[in-house]
Each structure stands twice: as C-alpha cells, then as structure tokens.
Amino acid sequence: MIIVRFAPSPTGYMHIGNLRTALLNYLFALSQKKSSGEDFSFVLRMDDTDTERSKPEYEQAVYEDMRWLGIDWDRLEHQSKRLDRYHQVLEDFKQRGLVYACYETAEELEYKRRRQRARGLPPVYDRAGLKLSEEEKEKLEREGRKPHYRFMLAHKETCWDDLVRGHCSYNGAHLSDPIIMREDGTFPYMLPSVIDDVDFGITHIIRGEDHVTNTAVQIQMFEALGAKVPVFGHPPLLTGREGKLSKRLGSISSRELREQGIEPMTIASLLARLGTSDPVVVCHDWQELAGHFDLTRFGRAQPHFDTEDLFKLNPRVVRSMPLDQVNVHLKQCGETEISESFWQAISPNIDKIGDIAEWKQICFSDITFNLTQEERSFCRQIIEFLPSGDFDDTTFGSWMAIVKEKTGKKGKDLFHPIRLALTGKEQGPELKMLLPVLGREKTIRRLQG
Ligand code: GLU
C-alpha cells in the first residue's frame, strides 16, 4: 500500500507552493492506484512544534483549503502531540552514541562559519562538541550553558533514486551534523519528521527540492531507526517573474484565489503539468487528472509560475464544467440550481462561477431595459414576426430570416437593439441560445419595453 503525506507548518496561510506539494502527493498516489490498482492512504501531518508561530486559525485554514481542493486525508497527526515519542528516540540515539552534546551559542557558530568561508572552506560544523571531555562539559554547564544535540552523520555516500532528479548522492563528510534538539529542549524539523514517516509507514515523500540535502541527512536517520527508506521525489521549486516566487505572485494565499473565483481544478490542472513539457489538460475531477499524471515527466528546470496563468486558465475550466458540478457549487453558496439550457447559453460568457449570478438576474428577473426611441420602435415592430410554438434553438434563426426580409436590416443594426432589449448588455451569450431560456412571454415583454 502506498502511503503519502502532506506536512504543512500551520504558521501562515497556504500559498501556491504548499498547495502544489499537497496536490503532487495526492496525484501521485491516485495515479499509482489507477495504473497498478494499489490502494493508498493520505496522511495530513501538522508540523506544529513551533508553538510561537503555529496558530489554530492557520491550522483551520489548512483543513479548509484541503477540503476546498477536494483532497481528503485518511489520517491526521500533530507533531505537538508526539513529543514523548521524539524524546524516546533521542534517548535511544544517545545511548547508542549516535548523538552528541554541543555547547556553542548561535553567535559562536556563526563566527565559525564566517571564518570557514573566509578561508574558502565549506561551512560544515567542526564537531567540536564531540571532542569535549566530561569535565569540560561539566564546566560549561556550571557556567550556565545548556547542551543542544547533534546527530552524528556517517561520513559515507548516501544515495537514493529520486523520482524527479534521478540518482542522487551526498557524502556525509560534506554536511554538518544536524541539530536534533535545541538547548531549550525543542526539536527542529529534521528528526521528528523522520520518526513520523517511520511510525506512519510513509512509503513515498514528494516535496520541494529545497529539501534535497535534508534527504541525505534523513536517510541516515531512517537507517539509524532500522526502517525502510521511503521513495523520494523532489520537483524543482516554482519561480516567479523576478526569479523567485515573490509576495505578489507566488505568495497569494489559496484563500485569496478562492475569493477571486479560481477553481480548485484550475489550480490542479495547471500544477499537474507546470514543470513538465506536456500541455495543460483541463480536467474536472481528480480521477481524470490522475489519469494524465506522471511525476517522472517533471524536469529539473525551475518552472515559471504566474498567478495570471490561473486567471487565464480559469475560464476554460469553468466553461467546460459539467452542469451537476456547477449546481453543487451553487448549492454550496446557497444559490438555486440552474438548467442545462441556461448553462449552455451563458457558459461561454463567464470567467468564474460567481458570474452566473448576473446572468441569472438578467434572464430570470422581471426587468426591461432602456433603449433609444428608434431601437424601441424597431423591437416592437419585429414582435409580430416571432415564430409560433415553443422556443428552441432554431427559433432565433427563423425569426431573423423573416425580420431581415421584412425590414431590410442586417448585421449590427439588426442584432444590437435586440440584444439590448433582451439583456440590457452590449455583449453576451448567443441570442439563439438565450431565446429558449427567456421564453416567449418574457421575450415579447422585453421587446415591447
Ligand atoms: N513542514 C515541512 C515543510 O513544510 C515538511 C517538509 C517535508 O515534507 O518533509 O517544509
């Protein structure tokens, strides 16, 4: 069974980068299920050990965003509730000599790094803590220093076959031993994440390439825990116009996108392909999208993301949305459902679901629109040429054929006053489609004025 996870830190509202990680994991699992029939489970893990910055409202926003996207989780976990377990592993590691105490302050460490850089050396921690004798440690503690703990990396090649980057290899000798417990007793991200991945049986980890070096470190931790190492995939991070995802472009929260009428499937359709050389396929549900999804199609180059791309794609997603989905949407917003003929008529003219309301108002309310005298008299004149019988999509054509013949009008002179009389707008849905929606009575009333 495939088990994936999404592990946001609830320290802010989710932006497009977070959504992308969630949806790539979900799509990957779904696509595997589609191709191999293998079932999957999705774990949502709150990385909420930073008690200062983690906020309940951000956590709620994660749930809301995930539900909005339509990504369901099978298991929910909070790192803040698992501290005992992390302590237990730390103790075990201490006993096995896998961790060591260090006493440098942040300033001292920074000073060391600066000196290394000045000498042209990589800023790798020098393991000074490891060389301290028991007496030296006691002395430091008597001076009021508290230890932090580092995990001792084996100085060997750590390799994995990345689903996106191919074969990866890092030598532990070129990496700093990671701090796994701070002097105030809190745990940085690195070790708890591995413990959780082991305990929850995570089989595949898909996350941004900013975690690639963490992976080399974490693989050694998986090994220290005697666990099977999951499969990793690190797609490149998105960039904005200025090279990195700027506040204006990339950091737009999913909440703002939602408020501006962007559909979850717009985001999903775009992000499932951004970073591959395959064209975007507009999809209306996750299953369909998963059928086209292949993580190995993602390249190494950083894909360019622009929020504008979502606004450009959204009309394509909305206009091709099946009616039942549209109605689910409308019901959720407390609106009445719409008919197939109305949807067919107006869908080519809307950019977001919110635009439906205006056309409902135009088509179903009892209003008439202002016309010039000349336009009004023309509209009144042509009422008598309306074909008899129920209106359908041939009515407008037959009507116009007679009107052209009787009045000699054509083109804009002919259609413009009719459109104004029927909708009050210069532009809009095809009149041929609108006529059956309005029906005979309302059409006549509006032409009459
Ligand atoms: N909370 C971490 C982050 O948001 C999770 C990283 C991971 O997927 O391991 O970066």
Boltz pocket constraint, residues with backbone or C-beta under 6 A from the ligand:
constraints:
  - pocket:
      binder: B
      contacts: [[A, 7], [A, 8], [A, 9], [A, 47], [A, 189], [A, 193], [A, 206], [A, 207], [A, 211]]
      max_distance: 6.0
